[in-house]
Amino acid sequence: MSGNDYVKFLTEEMVKYMHMSKEQKQARKAEKPSRKKTYHWFGVLPLALRMLWKK
C-alpha cells in the first residue's frame, strides 16, 4: 500500500466516523471491550474462528 492509498483510506474512515450518529458511536464503543475480553481470555482461537467464518 503506497502512502497515497493509506492517506485516502484514513480520510475515508474519518469521514465515515464523522457521519455516524451519536447512538452508532456509542454502540460501537460499547462493542469494543467485549471483543478484547474474548481475545484476552481465549487467545487467538476466537480470532481465527471469526476469520474462517467470514471467509
N, C-alpha and C positions, 0 to 999 in steps of 0.2 A: 504494500500500500504506500503510495507516494505521499509526500507531505500535503499536497493539494487535496488529495482524496480524504485524508484524515481531517483536515480543516473543514471540508464540506460535510463530512459525517458529523463532526461535533456541532456544527452550526445547525444542521437538520435536527439533531437530538435536542438541542437547546430550544429551538423554535417549537418542537412538539411539546416539550415540558411547559413552555410559557403559555401555550394554548390550552393546557389541561385545566379543568375546573378544580376548585378547591377540594371538592369531595374526592375526585380522582387522585389528586396528590396525596390526600390523607390515606386513602385506601392503599395506594402504592407504598407509602411509608410504613403502614401497619403490616403489610405483607412481608417486607424485607426481613425483619428479625426472625420470623418463623422459619424461613428458608435457611438462615445462617445456623440456627439451632440444630436443624436436621443434619447439616453437614458437619457441625461441630461434634455431635454425639455419634454419628454413624460413619464418618469419614467420607470417602469419595464414592462409595457404593450408591447412595441416592442420586448423586450427580450422574454417574454412569448409567443408571437405570433411566433417568429422565432423558438423557441424551439418546439412548436407544429407543425410547418410547416416541420421542419427537421425530426420529428418523423414519 
